[in-house]
Amino acid sequence: VHTPTIGRSGPHLGGPGGTPHSGGIVDWPGLPDATGMTSRTWFITGANSGFGRHLSERLLSRGDRVVGTFRTSGSVDDLSARWPDTFRAARLDVTDPAGICAVVDGAWAASGRIDVVVSNAGYGLMGAAEELTDEQVAHQIATNLTGSIRLIRAALPYLRRQGGGRIL
């Protein structure tokens, strides 16, 4: 996976275009890991299942912090219960541009810094091309492509202001 580093363009000054929204995410202090190093903070879309779920569990197990997004209520309650100090859940539909901005703003407001943004939300659409409706194709593109682009666009100003970060 190619993971470009975002270059420095000045100090962290808050959210793009004004004050970040809370996004329903609670603040937590920096937590040192077993080696005394401060843990990384990750923002992962689709943390409720599949790769996003597995990645979240692995990162939390090693002491990192995760802001994990989900669409289905209750789908990450067990992560919140198991790692109450290091996992923060945020409801997000990546086809909702305003929702993306609100959740990204809230994640940065709560954590102060996010080291890695993982654009993982997405799904497969199976069927013969002529059997799929235009609405199905449009929704998949909105989820798998446009949602990722909007997420990255919302996160980039923060990454630049904090002096760097990674996008996966």
C-alpha positions in Angstrom: 0.0 0.0 0.0 1.4 3.4 -0.9 1.1 5.8 2.0 2.1 9.3 1.2 3.2 11.5 4.0 1.5 14.9 4.2 4.1 17.7 4.4 4.3 20.5 7.0 2.5 23.7 6.3 2.3 25.3 9.7 1.0 24.6 13.2 -2.3 23.0 14.0 -4.8 25.9 14.2 -8.1 24.1 14.4 -10.6 22.9 11.8 -10.8 24.1 8.2 -13.1 27.0 7.8 -13.9 27.5 11.5 -14.3 25.6 14.7 -14.5 21.8 14.5 -17.8 20.2 15.5 -17.8 17.8 18.4 -19.1 14.9 16.3 -20.1 13.1 19.5 -16.6 11.9 20.2 -15.2 12.3 23.7 -11.6 13.6 24.4 -9.0 11.3 25.9 -5.4 12.1 27.1 -2.3 10.9 25.4 -1.5 7.3 26.5 2.0 5.9 26.5 2.4 2.4 25.1 4.4 -0.4 26.8 7.7 1.1 25.7 6.8 4.6 27.1 6.2 6.0 23.6 3.0 7.8 23.0 0.5 5.7 21.0 -0.7 6.5 17.5 -4.2 7.7 16.9 -6.0 6.2 13.9 -9.2 7.2 12.1 -10.8 4.2 10.5 -14.0 4.1 8.4 -15.9 0.9 8.4 -14.5 -0.2 11.8 -17.5 -2.4 12.5 -16.7 -5.3 10.1 -14.1 -7.0 7.9 -10.7 -5.4 7.5 -11.6 -2.3 9.4 -12.8 -4.3 12.4 -9.7 -6.5 12.3 -7.3 -3.6 12.0 -9.1 -1.7 14.9 -8.8 -4.7 17.2 -5.1 -5.2 16.4 -4.3 -1.5 16.9 -6.2 -1.3 20.1 -4.6 -4.5 21.4 -1.1 -2.9 21.0 -2.2 0.3 22.8 -3.0 2.6 19.9 -6.1 4.8 19.9 -8.8 4.4 17.3 -11.7 6.6 16.2 -13.8 4.0 14.4 -16.8 4.8 12.2 -19.8 2.6 11.7 -23.3 2.8 10.1 -25.2 0.1 12.1 -26.1 0.9 15.7 -24.6 -1.5 18.2 -22.0 -2.9 15.7 -19.0 -1.6 17.7 -20.4 -1.6 21.2 -18.1 -4.5 22.2 -15.1 -2.5 21.1 -16.2 0.5 23.2 -16.8 -1.8 26.2 -13.4 -3.6 25.8 -11.3 -0.5 25.1 -13.3 2.4 26.8 -10.2 4.6 27.1 -8.8 4.1 23.6 -11.7 3.4 21.3 -14.2 6.1 20.2 -17.1 5.3 17.9 -18.7 7.7 15.5 -21.7 7.0 13.3 -20.8 7.9 9.6 -22.3 7.3 6.2 -19.6 8.1 3.8 -22.1 9.1 1.2 -23.1 12.1 3.4 -20.7 15.0 2.7 -21.8 17.0 5.8 -21.6 13.9 8.0 -18.0 13.3 6.8 -16.9 16.9 7.7 -18.7 16.7 11.1 -17.1 13.4 12.1 -13.6 14.4 10.9 -13.9 17.7 12.7 -15.1 16.0 15.9 -12.3 13.4 15.7 -9.6 16.0 15.5 -11.3 18.2 18.2 -11.4 15.2 20.6 -8.0 13.8 20.0 -6.0 16.9 19.0 -4.1 14.8 16.5 -4.7 11.8 14.2 -1.7 10.1 12.8 -3.3 7.7 10.3 -6.5 8.0 8.3 -7.8 4.7 6.9 -10.4 5.0 4.2 -11.8 1.5 4.5 -15.6 1.8 4.2 -17.0 0.2 1.1 -18.7 -2.8 -0.4 -18.9 -5.1 -3.4 -21.7 -5.1 -5.8 -22.2 -8.4 -7.5 -24.2 -9.1 -10.6 -24.0 -8.9 -14.4 -23.5 -5.4 -15.6 -26.9 -5.3 -17.4 -28.7 -6.5 -14.3 -27.5 -3.7 -12.0 -29.6 -0.5 -11.8 -28.2 2.9 -12.3 -29.0 3.6 -8.6 -27.0 0.6 -7.4 -24.0 1.7 -9.5 -24.3 5.3 -8.4 -24.5 4.3 -4.7 -21.4 2.0 -5.0 -19.4 4.8 -6.6 -20.6 7.3 -3.9 -19.6 4.9 -1.2 -16.3 3.4 -2.6 -14.9 6.3 -4.5 -16.5 9.6 -3.8 -16.8 8.9 -0.1 -13.0 8.2 0.1 -12.2 11.4 -1.8 -14.4 13.5 0.5 -12.9 11.9 3.6 -9.4 12.6 2.4 -10.3 16.2 1.4 -11.8 16.7 4.9 -8.7 15.3 6.6 -5.9 16.9 4.6 -6.1 20.4 6.2 -5.7 18.9 9.6 -2.8 16.7 8.5 -1.1 19.6 7.0 -1.6 21.8 10.1 -0.3 19.2 12.4 2.8 18.7 10.2 2.1 15.3 8.7 0.3 12.1 8.8 -0.6 9.1 6.7 -3.6 8.2 4.5 -4.3 4.6 3.7 
